[in-house]
Amino acid sequence: MKITDLNGFEITVTDLNKAIEQAENFKDLHHVPPVPYDKVRQEYWNDIYNKLLELKSKLDHEQPSR
């Protein structure tokens, strides 16, 4: 499975649930006190998080019902 980050780089996802967990943790991190680059990092990780959730949703809908 692959996603593309905001910089156009392709990222291979080998453990989707773990990747979602990691992105969820990173998306709201910031320094205390905040530094200007925090906003850029938060935008990056929010984008990754949303793309991972979208991928999970797509995969969940592709699996046949039992």
DAMOTA-V588885 format. One record per backbone hydrogen bond with DSSP energy under -0.5 kcal/mol. CO is the residue of the C=O (numbers start at 1). NH is the residue of the N-H. If there is no record, write none. Layout:
CO|NH / CO|NH
This chain:
1|13 / 3|11 / 5|8 / 9|5 / 11|3 / 12|14 / 15|19 / 16|20 / 17|21 / 18|22 / 19|23 / 20|24 / 21|25 / 22|26 / 23|27 / 26|29 / 35|38 / 36|39 / 36|40 / 37|41 / 38|42 / 39|43 / 40|44 / 41|45 / 42|46 / 43|47 / 44|48 / 45|49 / 46|50 / 47|51 / 48|52 / 49|53 / 50|54 / 51|55 / 52|56 / 53|57 / 54|58 / 55|59 / 56|60 / 57|61 / 58|62 / 59|63
